[in-house]
Structure formats: structure tokens, C-alpha cells
Amino acid sequence: MAGDRSDEAAVFGGREVVPFPMARRLSTIRICAADLEDLHGDDAVKYWRRECRKLADELLALGCSEEDMREQVMAFQAEVQAELWQRHQSRASTGAVSQ
């Protein structure tokens, strides 16, 4: 049967497929980056941990392995950091950020 999960596992080297990779959830990435821009210190750390834990729990509930969940959350974290950097660079180029 074409939709058999064992066929998919064979095609992808035995690994499960994550239908919507965390690093491609642009709206979630942008929301987190915008929220983090407004938070500092302990508030930012608490927010960041809460969001990452929420994403990890979602992946685990979907059946991802611990290893795949970690990879997905790390990729998401990298994308949020890149978005923060891009926002900073954009403001700096328009003179909105003091040097």
C-alpha cells in the first residue's frame, strides 16, 4: 500500500517525517522574536524556556523521538536567533538603533 508508514520509514532511512518542521513555522518564529525583543533578563529566559518546552511537548505528542524533538527545537531556536539578528540589522540600517 502506497501510504503505509513502513514504506515511508524505508524511504527516509527509518526516521519519521515531521510534516511541518519547527524551523519553517515562520509566524511562530516571528512572534517569538518580537516577544523576545520586548523582554529582558529573567523574563526573557522564562519566556524562551516556556516556548521551547511547549514546542518540544507538541513534537513528543505527535510521536517524535527525543532525538528528533531536540533537533527540531534546536533548528527553531536558530531560526528565532536569525530573525532577531535580521530585525536588529534592519533597524540599524535605517538608523533606528543607536550605535
Secondary structure, 3 states (H helix, E strand, C coil): CCCCHHHHHHHCCCCCCCCCCHHHCHHHHHHHHHHHHHCCHHHHHHHHHHHHHHHHHHHHHCCCCHHHHHHHHHHHHHHHHHHHHHHHHHHHHCCCCCC
